[in-house]
Amino acid sequence: MAEQKTNVMRLLTQKKIKYTAHEYEHGDAAVDGLTAAELIGVPADKVFKTLVTRGASKGVYVFVVPVAKELELKKAAKAVGEKSIAMIHVSELLGLTGYVRGGCSPLGMKKQYPTVIHSTAEGLDSIVVSAGKIGFQVELDPLELIKLTRAKFADIVAED
């Protein structure tokens, strides 16, 4: 495949942030994060999914969690100072973020929403997130992701 650059990759290049692009075959539909990790040959604990939620105040929040974990809504609400939060409906995703399900990245959204990255990322030298298009991922230093998204680390996943 010829190398394609997504808007996320262009943003990282523009900001002079080192990243590694990963591309995988996906057919007509998005694949789950564990399958994506396997297809790009990266351990699943380094691959993170981007989830978009709405708080009781109607504010929109972005959570970045390991693909093998589930977002704990109570912990997530506490991390952003909300009484409660809920996942947004998939039909709202494109309008709010500019991304489709399976291609949602914490970088380059239409608007910068408050973002929280699960605390396990803090101890990793790199993590992989969507590059904003199904079949494309970027691997970068989680501290760079924190700076770019003005995010914070917090424990936001359900216990196994």
Helices and strands as residue ranges (DSSP letters): H 7-14, E 20-23, H 33-40, G 44-46, E 48-55, E 60-66, H 73-80, E 85-87, H 90-97, E 115-118, G 119-123, E 127-133, E 136-140, H 142-149, E 152-154
